Amino acid sequence: MNLSLKQYRTIDLGIMFIILTIAEAVITTAARVWFPSEIYVLSPTIAIVSIVMMRWGGWAAVQAAGGGLALCIASGATGRQFAVYCIGNCLELIALALFKVFGKEKIRSKPSMTLLFTVTAFVGAQLGRWLVGLALGGMVGDIVKLFTTDSLSLLFAIVAVQLARKLDGLFEDQIAYLLRTQSERRKKLLES
């Protein structure tokens, strides 16, 4: 069965969305039940959104909002928290600017550039949450709390995205990946 690019993208984004929302909900619920007094959180959102940004660019906004939505539902969040996480997470997409500056291939292939990309996404998410929180009556000092409590998520994202680089096609622009694999298949056919 041949899929159009639009169908392939929809399926890929859907699978990533399901993986993200289930993981986020399970981790949030487990943390709430087993470690209710712990201030640190572990969220897969930054890692998965970073991977989806590489794969599909701005379509990663769906995952950014979805990760926030899953976290809020699982934690019994207030309406304000829904806005902070669902809208604020979308500023993570500021890392897309690095594609224009350095190019996707350089960010994908160089570990230091991948690190910069992931950290930029993390900083964007924290700033987005903080700005939305401020607009809804939060405190200026909340930025420190956001960066501190989400530090484990940054560490997880760095490790996960660096590992994703090693898996063929996972941390790669999907149009470039499809063209590359199609070319490799044609070459093998010609050699046979």
PyMOL commands that set and color helices and strands:
alter all, ss='L'
color gray80, all
select helices_A, chain A and resi 5-34+45-75+79-102+104-109+111-135+142-149+151-166+174-191
alter helices_A, ss='H'
color red, helices_A
deselect
rebuild
show_as cartoon
